[in-house]
Amino acid sequence: MKSNKTEIIEFLKRDFPQSLEHCEIEDVFAQGSKLIYKIDHQQLRPGGTISGPTMMTLADLALYVAILGEIGIVALAVTTNLNINFLRKPVGDKDLKGECRLIKVGRSLIVGEVWIYSVGMDDPVAHVTATYSIPKKIE
C-alpha cells in the first residue's frame, strides 16, 4: 500500500522527528522523491564546502521517503549499503536538493539512486546509490 507525502511527513514527525530538522520533503511520486536540505553553519567544513555526512544524510532520507511512498509506512526498512561519488564542490551558502529514483523494487531489497545538487545549479555535486532491506511481513 503506497503512502503519500502527507502520510510520510506525519509518520516522520511522530516517529523520526530529527529527520525533518533540516530536510523538507518537496515531492513524493511513483518510485521517487525530491527533498531539500537546509544548510547552515553546522553542515559546513573548512574551505566553505558542505560536509560529506550531510550529503549522505540527504541521500539516505530521500531514499527512505521514496521507499515509504512506494511500499507504505514500513518503519524498519533499513539501509544495507550506500555508495557516494562526490563529483564537485557544493556551494556552501546554498541549500542542497536531492532527487531520488528507485531502480528496483523487490520484496526484500530495494535499490535506488539520488542525484544531489546545490539549489539553483545545473551540475550535480554527488551521485548516490543505495540498497535498503525491507522486513518480511508478519501475517
Number of C-alpha atoms within 10 A of each C-alpha: 8 13 18 18 18 12 15 20 18 12 16 17 14 10 11 13 12 11 15 15 11 15 20 17 19 13 18 23 17 13 20 24 27 25 23 22 23 17 17 13 10 9 16 17 12 7 8 14 15 25 16 15 10 17 24 19 15 26 31 24 20 31 33 24 29 28 30 26 25 21 15 16 20 15 14 11 18 16 17 13 11 16 12 17 12 15 12 11 15 24 18 19 16 18 19 26 28 30 22 29 22 21 15 12 17 10 12 12 16 21 21 25 24 26 21 27 24 23 17 11 13 8 13 19 20 22 20 21 21 20 22 22 17 21 14 10 8 4 3
